[in-house]
Amino acid sequence: MANNKQQMKRNKQNEKRRLANASFKSSLKTAIKNVELSVANNEKEQAIEALSLAYKKLDKAVAKGIHHKNYANRQKARLSHKVNSL
């Protein structure tokens, strides 16, 4: 347990950031699943809209430092291949 003020503050900041990152990761996973669901249902227009949102969230995750850029690029490629297959 923290004994000084500085570390107590740092612990509170870390917890706040952890919760924010967890929430963002969850919304990112949902966006990716929406693309996959649209592809599975052969809904091309809806898949393209969902893909756009997923791209935006992946780029934002990289900018925030939540995910590595290679992860985002791999996901984008994987999702775009699925949408293009329609």
N, C-alpha and C positions, 0 to 999 in steps of 0.2 A: 504494500500500500504506500501511496505517496506521502512523504513527510514534509515537503515544502510547497509553498504556494505555486511556484512555477510549474512543478510537475502535476499538481492538482488541476491547474488550468489546462495543461497539455492533454491530460486524460479526458477532460470534458470536451475539448476540441476534437480529439480523436474519435470519441464515441459519436459525436454529432456528424462528423464526416463519414464514419462507417455506416450510419443509418441512411444518410443521403445517398451514398454509393450503392448500398443494397437496394434502395428504392429504384435508382436509375437502372441498375442491372436487371431488375425484375421487369421494368417497362421495356427494356431492350429485348429481353427474351420474348416478351409478349408480341412485340412488333415483328420479330423474326418468325414466330409461330403463326402470326396472321398471314404472312406471305406464303408459308408452306401450306396453310389451310386453304387459301385461295387457289393455289396451284392444284391441290388435291381435288378441289371441286370444279376445276376447269373454268374459273372465273377470271378471264384475262384482264379486264379493266380493273377489277378490284385488286388483283395481284400487282398490277403496275402501281396503283396508288399506295398499297401497303409496302411495296418495295422502296418507293420514294421515302416514306417515313422511316423505314428500317435503315436506309442509307444515312439519313440525317442523324438518327440516334447513334449509329456506329461511328460516324465522324465526330460527334460530340463526345462520345466515350473516349476516343483517342485524344481529343483536345483536353479533356479533363484528367487524363492519365489513368482512367479506370481500366482500359484495355490497351494492349499493344497494337501498333499499327498493322502488323502482319495478321493478327487475329481479325481485325476489321476487314482487311483486304480479302482474306480467305472467305469470310462470311459473305461479303458482297459478291464475290465470284460465284460462290455456291448458289446463292439465291438468284442471281441473274441468270445462271444456267437453267435453273428450274423454271423461271418465268419465260425465258426464251424458248423453252421446249413446248410451250402451249401453242 
